[in-house]
């Protein structure tokens, strides 16, 4: 009974990224006007960063009413103000550009825009085909291990008795973390995909 392993380093070919900006105001009208103004600033920033407008999706605004508190810290029915938010989602094949822009957009804080850049998700589209390739390589590796063990113990690898596939690990290149349920890292552009199989052979004398 032997384990076979195979791995390959891949580069993500698409990215999903979201940024959210927030406005706080005492009136809805003023808050909405400021939110629109800031959306134009965000649009210009993304355009200047050479991200096509067609890759950007802007959400509807969300509104939260903030109520005043009394002297005991309890919420009253009197409105204190409003918190308005909107987000933009970017889907792009230029993963390096998205990595850069997701870090630099917080420069808009200097312009008074309360913006949060969420961690981008980096995806590899050819994963299913790669899994089949790695299963084949891992199976070959397991057979080679079985052959080495058998020959050094004066035996010979016979028929395959059973085979089982382990979970795939998709992790950062330098990571050594493993999980029984499998890992699927989306935080890094370059990843390492690892496959493990377990084969059981009969040994002939």
Phi and psi in degrees as GROMACS dihedral restraints (atoms count N, CA, C in turn):
[ dihedral_restraints ]
;  ai    aj    ak    al  type     phi  dphi    fc
    3     4     5     6     1  -134.1    20    10
    4     5     6     7     1   156.2    20    10
    6     7     8     9     1  -105.4    20    10
    7     8     9    10     1   142.8    20    10
    9    10    11    12     1  -119.9    20    10
   10    11    12    13     1   142.7    20    10
   12    13    14    15     1  -131.7    20    10
   13    14    15    16     1   150.7    20    10
   15    16    17    18     1  -152.5    20    10
   16    17    18    19     1   143.6    20    10
   18    19    20    21     1  -144.1    20    10
   19    20    21    22     1   163.2    20    10
   21    22    23    24     1  -154.6    20    10
   22    23    24    25     1   139.2    20    10
   24    25    26    27     1   -88.4    20    10
   25    26    27    28     1   131.2    20    10
   27    28    29    30     1  -125.0    20    10
   28    29    30    31     1   163.4    20    10
   30    31    32    33     1  -119.5    20    10
   31    32    33    34     1   128.0    20    10
   33    34    35    36     1   -58.9    20    10
   34    35    36    37     1   147.0    20    10
   36    37    38    39     1  -118.4    20    10
   37    38    39    40     1     6.8    20    10
   39    40    41    42     1  -154.6    20    10
   40    41    42    43     1   157.2    20    10
   42    43    44    45     1  -139.2    20    10
   43    44    45    46     1   141.2    20    10
   45    46    47    48     1  -117.9    20    10
   46    47    48    49     1   130.8    20    10
   48    49    50    51     1  -146.5    20    10
   49    50    51    52     1   142.7    20    10
   51    52    53    54     1  -130.5    20    10
   52    53    54    55     1   139.8    20    10
   54    55    56    57     1  -128.9    20    10
   55    56    57    58     1   139.9    20    10
   57    58    59    60     1  -122.8    20    10
   58    59    60    61     1   134.7    20    10
   60    61    62    63     1  -121.3    20    10
   61    62    63    64     1   150.6    20    10
   63    64    65    66     1  -131.9    20    10
   64    65    66    67     1   141.1    20    10
   66    67    68    69     1  -124.2    20    10
   67    68    69    70     1   138.3    20    10
   69    70    71    72     1  -116.7    20    10
   70    71    72    73     1   130.0    20    10
   72    73    74    75     1  -149.3    20    10
   73    74    75    76     1   157.7    20    10
   75    76    77    78     1   -83.8    20    10
   76    77    78    79     1   -17.8    20    10
   78    79    80    81     1  -131.7    20    10
   79    80    81    82     1   149.6    20    10
   81    82    83    84     1   -65.1    20    10
   82    83    84    85     1   -39.2    20    10
   84    85    86    87     1   -61.9    20    10
   85    86    87    88     1   -47.8    20    10
   87    88    89    90     1   -66.8    20    10
   88    89    90    91     1   -39.0    20    10
   90    91    92    93     1   -63.7    20    10
   91    92    93    94     1   -42.1    20    10
   93    94    95    96     1   -66.5    20    10
   94    95    96    97     1   -41.0    20    10
   96    97    98    99     1   -62.4    20    10
   97    98    99   100     1   -41.6    20    10
   99   100   101   102     1   -69.2    20    10
  100   101   102   103     1   -36.9    20    10
  102   103   104   105     1   -63.3    20    10
  103   104   105   106     1   -42.3    20    10
  105   106   107   108     1   -63.2    20    10
  106   107   108   109     1   -41.1    20    10
  108   109   110   111     1   -61.2    20    10
  109   110   111   112     1   -43.5    20    10
  111   112   113   114     1   -70.7    20    10
  112   113   114   115     1   -31.6    20    10
  114   115   116   117     1   -62.5    20    10
  115   116   117   118     1   -38.9    20    10
  117   118   119   120     1   -63.2    20    10
  118   119   120   121     1   -37.3    20    10
  120   121   122   123     1   -65.8    20    10
  121   122   123   124     1   -42.4    20    10
  123   124   125   126     1   -63.7    20    10
  124   125   126   127     1   -43.8    20    10
  126   127   128   129     1   -58.6    20    10
  127   128   129   130     1   -44.7    20    10
  129   130   131   132     1   -64.1    20    10
  130   131   132   133     1   -39.5    20    10
  132   133   134   135     1   -61.0    20    10
  133   134   135   136     1   -45.7    20    10
  135   136   137   138     1   -67.8    20    10
  136   137   138   139     1   -38.1    20    10
  138   139   140   141     1   -65.2    20    10
  139   140   141   142     1   -43.9    20    10
  141   142   143   144     1   -63.2    20    10
  142   143   144   145     1   -26.6    20    10
  144   145   146   147     1   -83.6    20    10
  145   146   147   148     1     6.1    20    10
  147   148   149   150     1    68.0    20    10
  148   149   150   151     1    27.5    20    10
  150   151   152   153     1   -89.7    20    10
  151   152   153   154     1   119.4    20    10
  153   154   155   156     1   -61.3    20    10
  154   155   156   157     1   143.2    20    10
  156   157   158   159     1   -60.7    20    10
  157   158   159   160     1   -29.9    20    10
  159   160   161   162     1   -67.9    20    10
  160   161   162   163     1   -15.3    20    10
  162   163   164   165     1   -93.0    20    10
  163   164   165   166     1     0.7    20    10
  165   166   167   168     1  -111.0    20    10
  166   167   168   169     1   133.3    20    10
  168   169   170   171     1  -121.8    20    10
  169   170   171   172     1   123.5    20    10
  171   172   173   174     1  -101.4    20    10
  172   173   174   175     1   134.2    20    10
  174   175   176   177     1   -81.0    20    10
  175   176   177   178     1   165.8    20    10
  177   178   179   180     1   -70.5    20    10
  178   179   180   181     1   155.7    20    10
  180   181   182   183     1   -75.4    20    10
  181   182   183   184     1   152.8    20    10
  183   184   185   186     1  -115.8    20    10
  184   185   186   187     1   145.3    20    10
  186   187   188   189     1  -127.6    20    10
  187   188   189   190     1   134.3    20    10
  189   190   191   192     1  -123.0    20    10
  190   191   192   193     1   128.1    20    10
  192   193   194   195     1   -89.3    20    10
  193   194   195   196     1   130.3    20    10
  195   196   197   198     1  -106.7    20    10
  196   197   198   199     1   124.8    20    10
  198   199   200   201     1  -101.2    20    10
  199   200   201   202     1   151.4    20    10
  201   202   203   204     1   -70.1    20    10
  202   203   204   205     1   156.0    20    10
  204   205   206   207     1  -106.3    20    10
  205   206   207   208     1   148.5    20    10
  207   208   209   210     1   -84.8    20    10
  208   209   210   211     1  -176.2    20    10
  210   211   212   213     1   -65.0    20    10
  211   212   213   214     1   -13.5    20    10
  213   214   215   216     1  -100.1    20    10
  214   215   216   217     1     5.6    20    10
  216   217   218   219     1    81.7    20    10
  217   218   219   220     1    13.5    20    10
  219   220   221   222     1   -93.7    20    10
  220   221   222   223     1   145.8    20    10
  222   223   224   225     1   -70.6    20    10
  223   224   225   226     1   133.7    20    10
  225   226   227   228     1  -103.7    20    10
  226   227   228   229     1  -178.2    20    10
  228   229   230   231     1   -92.5    20    10
  229   230   231   232     1     2.1    20    10
  231   232   233   234     1   -87.1    20    10
  232   233   234   235     1   127.5    20    10
  234   235   236   237     1   -74.4    20    10
  235   236   237   238     1   129.1    20    10
  237   238   239   240     1   -93.7    20    10
  238   239   240   241     1   -36.9    20    10
  240   241   242   243     1   173.8    20    10
  241   242   243   244     1  -166.7    20    10
  243   244   245   246     1  -136.9    20    10
  244   245   246   247     1   148.0    20    10
  246   247   248   249     1  -118.4    20    10
  247   248   249   250     1   117.6    20    10
  249   250   251   252     1  -113.5    20    10
  250   251   252   253     1   137.7    20    10
  252   253   254   255     1  -135.3    20    10
  253   254   255   256     1   155.1    20    10
  255   256   257   258     1  -150.3    20    10
  256   257   258   259     1   151.9    20    10
  258   259   260   261     1  -132.2    20    10
  259   260   261   262     1   158.1    20    10
  261   262   263   264     1  -122.0    20    10
  262   263   264   265     1   133.9    20    10
  264   265   266   267     1  -109.7    20    10
  265   266   267   268     1   130.9    20    10
  267   268   269   270     1  -116.7    20    10
  268   269   270   271     1   128.5    20    10
  270   271   272   273     1  -119.5    20    10
  271   272   273   274     1   121.1    20    10
  273   274   275   276     1  -145.2    20    10
  274   275   276   277     1   154.1    20    10
  276   277   278   279     1   -88.5    20    10
  277   278   279   280     1   -14.2    20    10
  279   280   281   282     1   -88.1    20    10
  280   281   282   283     1    82.7    20    10
  282   283   284   285     1   -67.0    20    10
  283   284   285   286     1   -34.5    20    10
  285   286   287   288     1   -67.6    20    10
  286   287   288   289     1   -38.3    20    10
  288   289   290   291     1   -64.7    20    10
  289   290   291   292     1   -44.5    20    10
  291   292   293   294     1   -63.7    20    10
  292   293   294   295     1   -39.4    20    10
  294   295   296   297     1   -59.0    20    10
  295   296   297   298     1   -42.8    20    10
  297   298   299   300     1   -69.4    20    10
  298   299   300   301     1   -47.6    20    10
  300   301   302   303     1   -66.8    20    10
  301   302   303   304     1   -36.6    20    10
  303   304   305   306     1   -61.9    20    10
  304   305   306   307     1   -26.9    20    10
  306   307   308   309     1   -87.0    20    10
  307   308   309   310     1   -33.3    20    10
  309   310   311   312     1   -87.8    20    10
  310   311   312   313     1   -18.1    20    10
  312   313   314   315     1   -65.0    20    10
  313   314   315   316     1   -22.1    20    10
  315   316   317   318     1   -68.4    20    10
  316   317   318   319     1    -5.0    20    10
  318   319   320   321     1   -62.7    20    10
  319   320   321   322     1   -20.6    20    10
  321   322   323   324     1   -67.2    20    10
  322   323   324   325     1   -14.1    20    10
  324   325   326   327     1   -59.8    20    10
  325   326   327   328     1   -32.1    20    10
  327   328   329   330     1   -66.0    20    10
  328   329   330   331     1   -22.4    20    10
  330   331   332   333     1   -94.7    20    10
  331   332   333   334     1    10.8    20    10
  333   334   335   336     1    84.1    20    10
  334   335   336   337     1    13.1    20    10
  336   337   338   339     1   -95.0    20    10
  337   338   339   340     1   121.6    20    10
  339   340   341   342     1   -82.6    20    10
  340   341   342   343     1    91.2    20    10
  342   343   344   345     1  -120.9    20    10
  343   344   345   346     1   141.9    20    10
  345   346   347   348     1  -121.3    20    10
  346   347   348   349     1   126.2    20    10
  348   349   350   351     1   -97.3    20    10
  349   350   351   352     1   117.2    20    10
  351   352   353   354     1   -82.0    20    10
  352   353   354   355     1   152.5    20    10
  354   355   356   357     1   -60.3    20    10
  355   356   357   358     1   130.2    20    10
  357   358   359   360     1   -66.3    20    10
  358   359   360   361     1   153.8    20    10
  360   361   362   363     1  -110.1    20    10
  361   362   363   364     1   124.4    20    10
  363   364   365   366     1  -107.8    20    10
  364   365   366   367     1   125.7    20    10
  366   367   368   369     1  -120.6    20    10
  367   368   369   370     1   146.2    20    10
  369   370   371   372     1  -112.1    20    10
  370   371   372   373     1   119.0    20    10
  372   373   374   375     1   -77.1    20    10
  373   374   375   376     1   -22.4    20    10
  375   376   377   378     1   -93.3    20    10
  376   377   378   379     1    29.3    20    10
  378   379   380   381     1   -65.6    20    10
  379   380   381   382     1   -41.0    20    10
  381   382   383   384     1   -64.2    20    10
  382   383   384   385     1   -42.9    20    10
  384   385   386   387     1   -65.4    20    10
  385   386   387   388     1   -38.0    20    10
  387   388   389   390     1   -66.0    20    10
  388   389   390   391     1   -37.0    20    10
  390   391   392   393     1   -59.4    20    10
  391   392   393   394     1   -43.1    20    10
  393   394   395   396     1   -64.2    20    10
  394   395   396   397     1   -41.2    20    10
  396   397   398   399     1   -61.7    20    10
  397   398   399   400     1   -45.0    20    10
  399   400   401   402     1   -70.5    20    10
  400   401   402   403     1   -33.2    20    10
  402   403   404   405     1   -61.8    20    10
  403   404   405   406     1   -41.3    20    10
  405   406   407   408     1   -63.4    20    10
  406   407   408   409     1   -43.2    20    10
  408   409   410   411     1   -67.8    20    10
  409   410   411   412     1   -39.1    20    10
  411   412   413   414     1   -67.2    20    10
  412   413   414   415     1   -37.2    20    10
  414   415   416   417     1   -65.9    20    10
  415   416   417   418     1   -42.2    20    10
  417   418   419   420     1   -62.4    20    10
  418   419   420   421     1   -41.5    20    10
  420   421   422   423     1   -62.9    20    10
  421   422   423   424     1   -40.2    20    10
  423   424   425   426     1   -65.0    20    10
  424   425   426   427     1   -40.6    20    10
  426   427   428   429     1   -64.4    20    10
  427   428   429   430     1   -41.3    20    10
  429   430   431   432     1   -62.9    20    10
  430   431   432   433     1   -38.8    20    10
  432   433   434   435     1   -65.6    20    10
  433   434   435   436     1   -43.6    20    10
  435   436   437   438     1   -63.0    20    10
  436   437   438   439     1   -40.5    20    10
  438   439   440   441     1   -62.8    20    10
  439   440   441   442     1   -44.2    20    10
  441   442   443   444     1   -62.4    20    10
  442   443   444   445     1   -42.6    20    10
  444   445   446   447     1   -65.5    20    10
  445   446   447   448     1   -43.2    20    10
  447   448   449   450     1   -67.2    20    10
  448   449   450   451     1   -45.5    20    10
  450   451   452   453     1   -65.5    20    10
  451   452   453   454     1   -36.2    20    10
  453   454   455   456     1   -75.7    20    10
  454   455   456   457     1   -11.3    20    10
  456   457   458   459     1  -112.1    20    10
  457   458   459   460     1    21.4    20    10
  459   460   461   462     1    59.7    20    10
  460   461   462   463     1    37.7    20    10
  462   463   464   465     1  -123.5    20    10
  463   464   465   466     1  -172.7    20    10
  465   466   467   468     1  -143.7    20    10
  466   467   468   469     1   138.5    20    10
  468   469   470   471     1   -68.8    20    10
  469   470   471   472     1   126.1    20    10
  471   472   473   474     1  -101.6    20    10
  472   473   474   475     1  -144.3    20    10
  474   475   476   477     1   -70.1    20    10
  475   476   477   478     1   151.8    20    10
  477   478   479   480     1   -75.6    20    10
  478   479   480   481     1   126.0    20    10
  480   481   482   483     1   -92.3    20    10
  481   482   483   484     1   -42.1    20    10
  483   484   485   486     1  -158.0    20    10
  484   485   486   487     1   158.2    20    10
  486   487   488   489     1  -144.9    20    10
  487   488   489   490     1   138.6    20    10
  489   490   491   492     1  -139.8    20    10
  490   491   492   493     1   146.3    20    10
  492   493   494   495     1  -101.5    20    10
  493   494   495   496     1   130.8    20    10
  495   496   497   498     1   -84.0    20    10
  496   497   498   499     1  -179.2    20    10
  498   499   500   501     1   -76.8    20    10
  499   500   501   502     1   153.1    20    10
  501   502   503   504     1   -85.9    20    10
  502   503   504   505     1   139.8    20    10
  504   505   506   507     1  -111.2    20    10
  505   506   507   508     1   120.2    20    10
  507   508   509   510     1  -116.9    20    10
  508   509   510   511     1   106.1    20    10
  510   511   512   513     1  -137.0    20    10
  511   512   513   514     1   164.3    20    10
  513   514   515   516     1   -56.4    20    10
  514   515   516   517     1   149.9    20    10
  516   517   518   519     1   -53.1    20    10
  517   518   519   520     1   -42.2    20    10
  519   520   521   522     1   -92.2    20    10
  520   521   522   523     1     4.2    20    10
  522   523   524   525     1   -79.6    20    10
  523   524   525   526     1   147.6    20    10
  525   526   527   528     1  -117.5    20    10
  526   527   528   529     1     6.8    20    10
  528   529   530   531     1   -69.5    20    10
  529   530   531   532     1   141.3    20    10
  531   532   533   534     1  -134.9    20    10
  532   533   534   535     1   159.2    20    10
  534   535   536   537     1  -142.3    20    10
  535   536   537   538     1   142.9    20    10
  537   538   539   540     1   -62.8    20    10
  538   539   540   541     1   -27.6    20    10
  540   541   542   543     1   -93.0    20    10
  541   542   543   544     1    -0.2    20    10
  543   544   545   546     1    90.9    20    10
  544   545   546   547     1   151.7    20    10
  546   547   548   549     1  -112.8    20    10
  547   548   549   550     1   143.8    20    10
  549   550   551   552     1  -139.6    20    10
  550   551   552   553     1    90.7    20    10
  552   553   554   555     1   -77.5    20    10
  553   554   555   556     1   128.4    20    10
  555   556   557   558     1  -118.6    20    10
  556   557   558   559     1     7.0    20    10
  558   559   560   561     1   -88.4    20    10
  559   560   561   562     1   -16.0    20    10
  561   562   563   564     1  -120.5    20    10
  562   563   564   565     1   151.8    20    10
  564   565   566   567     1   -74.7    20    10
  565   566   567   568     1   -47.6    20    10
  567   568   569   570     1   -94.1    20    10
  568   569   570   571     1   131.9    20    10
  570   571   572   573     1  -134.9    20    10
  571   572   573   574     1   163.6    20    10
  573   574   575   576     1  -117.1    20    10
  574   575   576   577     1   126.5    20    10
  576   577   578   579     1  -104.4    20    10
  577   578   579   580     1   128.6    20    10
  579   580   581   582     1  -126.5    20    10
  580   581   582   583     1   134.9    20    10
  582   583   584   585     1  -121.0    20    10
  583   584   585   586     1   143.8    20    10
  585   586   587   588     1  -131.7    20    10
  586   587   588   589     1   134.7    20    10
  588   589   590   591     1  -127.6    20    10
  589   590   591   592     1   153.9    20    10
  591   592   593   594     1  -121.2    20    10
  592   593   594   595     1   122.7    20    10
  594   595   596   597     1  -118.4    20    10
  595   596   597   598     1   145.6    20    10
  597   598   599   600     1  -126.3    20    10
  598   599   600   601     1   122.3    20    10
  600   601   602   603     1  -114.9    20    10
  601   602   603   604     1   153.1    20    10
  603   604   605   606     1   -78.9    20    10
  604   605   606   607     1   145.3    20    10
  606   607   608   609     1  -108.7    20    10
  607   608   609   610     1   127.2    20    10
  609   610   611   612     1   -99.1    20    10
  610   611   612   613     1   141.9    20    10
